[in-house]
Amino acid sequence: MKTQRLALALAAINLVLLFLLLTRTGPTAAQSVTPTLRARVIELVDERGRVRSRLNVESGGESVFTGANGRRVIRP
């Protein structure tokens, strides 16, 4: 009889813990992580595989955006 009471008490505690775990409304790990893309060069390519624009960082630390027309825009 004592073993049945202990098993029943443990089952009740498990149910309460499961209920609390399922109803938790705090932020999950997937919601709190900010996605980050790190690259030295990013190229936008059209369906033919031709590079349409390019964003890269030069050795001096300047960010360079080169458009499809070949004009370069440099930002420190």
Distance bins in CASP14 RR format, pairs under 12 A and 6 or more apart:
PFRMAT RR
TARGET T0000
AUTHOR 0000-0000-0000
RMODE 2
METHOD distances of the structure
MODEL  1
1 7 0 0 0 0 0 1 0 0 0 0 0
1 8 0 0 0 0 0 1 0 0 0 0 0
2 8 0 0 0 0 0 1 0 0 0 0 0
2 9 0 0 0 0 0 1 0 0 0 0 0
3 9 0 0 0 0 0 1 0 0 0 0 0
3 10 0 0 0 0 0 1 0 0 0 0 0
4 10 0 0 0 0 0 1 0 0 0 0 0
4 11 0 0 0 0 0 1 0 0 0 0 0
5 11 0 0 0 0 0 1 0 0 0 0 0
5 12 0 0 0 0 0 1 0 0 0 0 0
6 12 0 0 0 0 0 1 0 0 0 0 0
6 13 0 0 0 0 0 1 0 0 0 0 0
7 13 0 0 0 0 0 1 0 0 0 0 0
7 14 0 0 0 0 0 1 0 0 0 0 0
8 14 0 0 0 0 0 1 0 0 0 0 0
8 15 0 0 0 0 0 1 0 0 0 0 0
9 15 0 0 0 0 0 1 0 0 0 0 0
9 16 0 0 0 0 0 1 0 0 0 0 0
10 16 0 0 0 0 0 1 0 0 0 0 0
10 17 0 0 0 0 0 1 0 0 0 0 0
11 17 0 0 0 0 0 1 0 0 0 0 0
11 18 0 0 0 0 0 1 0 0 0 0 0
12 18 0 0 0 0 0 1 0 0 0 0 0
12 19 0 0 0 0 0 1 0 0 0 0 0
13 19 0 0 0 0 0 1 0 0 0 0 0
13 20 0 0 0 0 0 1 0 0 0 0 0
14 20 0 0 0 0 0 1 0 0 0 0 0
14 21 0 0 0 0 0 1 0 0 0 0 0
15 21 0 0 0 0 0 1 0 0 0 0 0
15 22 0 0 0 0 0 1 0 0 0 0 0
16 22 0 0 0 0 0 1 0 0 0 0 0
16 23 0 0 0 0 0 1 0 0 0 0 0
17 23 0 0 0 0 0 1 0 0 0 0 0
17 24 0 0 0 0 0 1 0 0 0 0 0
18 24 0 0 0 0 0 1 0 0 0 0 0
25 31 0 0 0 0 0 1 0 0 0 0 0
26 32 0 0 0 0 1 0 0 0 0 0 0
27 33 0 0 0 0 1 0 0 0 0 0 0
37 55 0 0 0 0 0 1 0 0 0 0 0
38 57 0 0 0 0 0 1 0 0 0 0 0
39 54 0 0 0 0 0 1 0 0 0 0 0
39 55 0 0 0 0 1 0 0 0 0 0 0
39 56 0 0 0 0 1 0 0 0 0 0 0
39 57 0 0 0 0 1 0 0 0 0 0 0
40 54 0 0 0 0 0 1 0 0 0 0 0
40 55 0 0 0 0 1 0 0 0 0 0 0
40 56 1 0 0 1 0 0 0 0 0 0 0
40 57 1 0 0 1 0 0 0 0 0 0 0
40 58 0 0 0 0 0 1 0 0 0 0 0
40 59 0 0 0 0 0 1 0 0 0 0 0
40 61 0 0 0 0 0 1 0 0 0 0 0
40 63 0 0 0 0 0 1 0 0 0 0 0
40 64 0 0 0 0 0 1 0 0 0 0 0
41 51 0 0 0 0 0 1 0 0 0 0 0
41 53 0 0 0 0 0 1 0 0 0 0 0
41 54 1 0 0 1 0 0 0 0 0 0 0
41 55 1 0 0 1 0 0 0 0 0 0 0
41 56 1 0 1 0 0 0 0 0 0 0 0
41 57 0 0 0 0 1 0 0 0 0 0 0
41 58 0 0 0 0 0 1 0 0 0 0 0
41 63 0 0 0 0 0 1 0 0 0 0 0
41 64 0 0 0 0 1 0 0 0 0 0 0
41 65 0 0 0 0 0 1 0 0 0 0 0
41 66 0 0 0 0 0 1 0 0 0 0 0
42 51 0 0 0 0 0 1 0 0 0 0 0
42 52 0 0 0 0 0 1 0 0 0 0 0
42 53 0 0 0 0 1 0 0 0 0 0 0
42 54 1 0 0 1 0 0 0 0 0 0 0
42 55 1 0 1 0 0 0 0 0 0 0 0
42 56 1 0 0 1 0 0 0 0 0 0 0
42 57 0 0 0 0 1 0 0 0 0 0 0
42 63 0 0 0 0 0 1 0 0 0 0 0
42 64 0 0 0 0 0 1 0 0 0 0 0
42 65 0 0 0 0 1 0 0 0 0 0 0
42 66 0 0 0 0 0 1 0 0 0 0 0
43 49 0 0 0 0 1 0 0 0 0 0 0
43 50 0 0 0 0 0 1 0 0 0 0 0
43 51 1 0 1 0 0 0 0 0 0 0 0
43 52 0 0 0 0 1 0 0 0 0 0 0
43 53 1 0 0 1 0 0 0 0 0 0 0
43 54 1 0 1 0 0 0 0 0 0 0 0
43 55 1 0 0 1 0 0 0 0 0 0 0
43 56 0 0 0 0 1 0 0 0 0 0 0
43 65 0 0 0 0 0 1 0 0 0 0 0
43 66 0 0 0 0 1 0 0 0 0 0 0
43 67 0 0 0 0 0 1 0 0 0 0 0
43 68 0 0 0 0 0 1 0 0 0 0 0
44 50 0 0 0 0 1 0 0 0 0 0 0
44 51 1 0 0 1 0 0 0 0 0 0 0
44 52 1 0 1 0 0 0 0 0 0 0 0
44 53 1 0 1 0 0 0 0 0 0 0 0
44 54 1 0 0 1 0 0 0 0 0 0 0
44 55 0 0 0 0 1 0 0 0 0 0 0
44 65 0 0 0 0 0 1 0 0 0 0 0
44 66 0 0 0 0 0 1 0 0 0 0 0
44 67 0 0 0 0 1 0 0 0 0 0 0
44 68 0 0 0 0 1 0 0 0 0 0 0
45 51 1 0 1 0 0 0 0 0 0 0 0
45 52 1 0 0 1 0 0 0 0 0 0 0
45 53 0 0 0 0 1 0 0 0 0 0 0
45 54 0 0 0 0 1 0 0 0 0 0 0
45 68 0 0 0 0 0 1 0 0 0 0 0
46 52 1 0 1 0 0 0 0 0 0 0 0
46 53 0 0 0 0 0 1 0 0 0 0 0
46 68 0 0 0 0 1 0 0 0 0 0 0
50 68 0 0 0 0 1 0 0 0 0 0 0
51 66 0 0 0 0 1 0 0 0 0 0 0
51 67 0 0 0 0 1 0 0 0 0 0 0
51 68 0 0 0 0 1 0 0 0 0 0 0
51 70 0 0 0 0 0 1 0 0 0 0 0
52 65 0 0 0 0 0 1 0 0 0 0 0
52 66 0 0 0 0 1 0 0 0 0 0 0
52 67 1 0 0 1 0 0 0 0 0 0 0
52 68 1 0 1 0 0 0 0 0 0 0 0
52 69 0 0 0 0 1 0 0 0 0 0 0
52 70 0 0 0 0 0 1 0 0 0 0 0
53 64 0 0 0 0 0 1 0 0 0 0 0
53 65 1 0 0 1 0 0 0 0 0 0 0
53 66 1 0 0 1 0 0 0 0 0 0 0
53 67 1 0 1 0 0 0 0 0 0 0 0
53 68 1 0 1 0 0 0 0 0 0 0 0
53 69 0 0 0 0 1 0 0 0 0 0 0
53 70 0 0 0 0 1 0 0 0 0 0 0
53 71 0 0 0 0 0 1 0 0 0 0 0
53 72 0 0 0 0 0 1 0 0 0 0 0
53 73 0 0 0 0 0 1 0 0 0 0 0
54 63 0 0 0 0 0 1 0 0 0 0 0
54 64 1 0 0 1 0 0 0 0 0 0 0
54 65 1 0 0 1 0 0 0 0 0 0 0
54 66 1 0 1 0 0 0 0 0 0 0 0
54 67 1 0 0 1 0 0 0 0 0 0 0
54 68 0 0 0 0 1 0 0 0 0 0 0
54 70 0 0 0 0 1 0 0 0 0 0 0
54 71 0 0 0 0 0 1 0 0 0 0 0
54 72 0 0 0 0 1 0 0 0 0 0 0
54 73 0 0 0 0 0 1 0 0 0 0 0
55 62 0 0 0 0 0 1 0 0 0 0 0
55 63 1 0 0 1 0 0 0 0 0 0 0
55 64 1 0 0 1 0 0 0 0 0 0 0
55 65 1 0 1 0 0 0 0 0 0 0 0
55 66 1 0 0 1 0 0 0 0 0 0 0
55 67 0 0 0 0 1 0 0 0 0 0 0
55 72 0 0 0 0 0 1 0 0 0 0 0
55 73 0 0 0 0 1 0 0 0 0 0 0
55 74 0 0 0 0 0 1 0 0 0 0 0
55 75 0 0 0 0 0 1 0 0 0 0 0
56 62 0 0 0 0 1 0 0 0 0 0 0
56 63 1 0 0 1 0 0 0 0 0 0 0
56 64 1 0 1 0 0 0 0 0 0 0 0
56 65 0 0 0 0 1 0 0 0 0 0 0
56 66 1 0 0 1 0 0 0 0 0 0 0
56 67 0 0 0 0 0 1 0 0 0 0 0
56 72 0 0 0 0 0 1 0 0 0 0 0
56 73 0 0 0 0 0 1 0 0 0 0 0
56 74 0 0 0 0 0 1 0 0 0 0 0
56 75 0 0 0 0 0 1 0 0 0 0 0
57 63 1 0 1 0 0 0 0 0 0 0 0
57 64 1 0 0 1 0 0 0 0 0 0 0
57 65 0 0 0 0 0 1 0 0 0 0 0
57 74 0 0 0 0 0 1 0 0 0 0 0
57 75 0 0 0 0 0 1 0 0 0 0 0
57 76 0 0 0 0 0 1 0 0 0 0 0
58 64 1 0 1 0 0 0 0 0 0 0 0
58 65 0 0 0 0 0 1 0 0 0 0 0
58 66 0 0 0 0 0 1 0 0 0 0 0
58 72 0 0 0 0 0 1 0 0 0 0 0
58 74 0 0 0 0 1 0 0 0 0 0 0
58 75 0 0 0 0 0 1 0 0 0 0 0
58 76 0 0 0 0 0 1 0 0 0 0 0
60 74 0 0 0 0 0 1 0 0 0 0 0
60 76 0 0 0 0 1 0 0 0 0 0 0
61 74 0 0 0 0 1 0 0 0 0 0 0
61 75 0 0 0 0 0 1 0 0 0 0 0
61 76 1 0 0 1 0 0 0 0 0 0 0
62 72 0 0 0 0 1 0 0 0 0 0 0
62 73 0 0 0 0 0 1 0 0 0 0 0
62 74 1 0 1 0 0 0 0 0 0 0 0
62 75 1 0 0 1 0 0 0 0 0 0 0
62 76 1 0 1 0 0 0 0 0 0 0 0
63 72 0 0 0 0 0 1 0 0 0 0 0
63 73 0 0 0 0 1 0 0 0 0 0 0
63 74 1 0 0 1 0 0 0 0 0 0 0
63 75 1 0 1 0 0 0 0 0 0 0 0
63 76 1 0 0 1 0 0 0 0 0 0 0
64 70 0 0 0 0 0 1 0 0 0 0 0
64 71 0 0 0 0 0 1 0 0 0 0 0
64 72 1 0 1 0 0 0 0 0 0 0 0
64 73 1 0 0 1 0 0 0 0 0 0 0
64 74 1 0 1 0 0 0 0 0 0 0 0
64 75 1 0 0 1 0 0 0 0 0 0 0
64 76 0 0 0 0 0 1 0 0 0 0 0
65 71 0 0 0 0 1 0 0 0 0 0 0
65 72 1 0 0 1 0 0 0 0 0 0 0
65 73 1 0 1 0 0 0 0 0 0 0 0
65 74 0 0 0 0 1 0 0 0 0 0 0
65 75 1 0 0 1 0 0 0 0 0 0 0
66 72 1 0 1 0 0 0 0 0 0 0 0
66 73 1 0 0 1 0 0 0 0 0 0 0
66 74 0 0 0 0 1 0 0 0 0 0 0
67 73 1 0 0 1 0 0 0 0 0 0 0
END
